[in-house]
Amino acid sequence: MQVELVAVQARIEPEAYASAGAFAERTLALARRAVAGLPPERPRVVAFPEAYALPLTFWLEAPAAVTEAPSALAAGLRWLGRLLRERPATLLRRPSPAALYALRAAEVWRAYHAAFARAARAANAYLVGGSFFAPLLDEEPVRGIYAPAPAAQNWLAVFAPNGRVLARVPKIRLMPEERRAFLRGGAFGPHVVTTRLGRLGTLICLDAFHEALVERVDAAGAWLLVQPSANAAAWSGPWSGDGAQVEGEVWLREGLARKLEGRENLRYGLNPMLNGRFYDLTFEGRSSVAAPGRYLALADEPVGDAIVRATVELPADAARGNL
């Protein structure tokens, strides 16, 4: 059986985060582009980039003082100042700069969930949503949307074609910038989900460069590894690990094509990348679809929107027992 693998390379467009409706329309438009022209009966997996939904925390229904701030830190402090005036008791119970993520989490999650559930249905796809920063959230009738633990994480949701959430996946290994943003790494858990297409794995950005985590996804039986990414570095600039090397060249050389080699179960990789400017950060990256030792599809440029996709054969035993 053939399956379509689609990486959505997305540029940050500030106006798309001003309201839940604008975010839903932007996300839906990208999802429809992702599957345009594909045979309607063919199953597909569509993935959005890491941090694609992060601007919602700052820009959703935000005052001008926040959107016009010179940095994400300044924007966060301005939000906290406003929230302190509006909800002093609530904020004082969370005396931490990470309180912003918690206080905005429910509102952001509603916009996120509605947008990606609709996009998954429209694309008729297993869809990996873009990540955002918040405590991992749950929901039940008495408490509504709530955070079982207060620590903020970089996490995303995986959706079924009917719009149902299959898993809430946290990032485990954090970049220094994420730690400075008051995030905590999650634990390995729902990083492999069983679907009608077999087992799908998701490791957010840096996680997929760690051998121990890729080994766990492979050992859990996943045939596909999705790596949503947001790289705040110039693609053609010096690599952060060694200035004599080029960022993009290292990324492609050490990325999914190499990580898939010799695995017991993993056969394909999907790496959607964010680009554009978010306050004082600029993201670049060429999205890709990978197989062991090679790239099946690669975005032409590290900037701008792009749909990168490839048709692959579902491994013969991938969906055994799952239909």
Buried (B, 14 or more C-beta within 10 A) or exposed (E): EEBBBBBBBBBBEBEBBBBBEBBBBBBBBBBEBBBEEBEEEEBBBBBBBBBBBBBBBBBBEBEEEBBEBEEBBBBBBBBBEBBEEEEEEEBEEBEBBBBBBBBBBBBBBEBBBBBBBBBBBBBBBBBBBBBBBBBBBEEEEEEEBEBEEBBBBBBBBBBBBEBEBBBBBBBBBBBEEBEEBBBBBBEBEBBBBBBEBBBBBBBBBBBBBBEEBBBBBBEBBBBBBBBBBBBBBBBEEBBBEEEEEBBBEBBBEEBBBBBBEEBEBBBBBBBBBBBBEBBEBBBBBBBBBBBBEEBBBBBEEBBEBBBBBBBBEBBEEBBEEEE
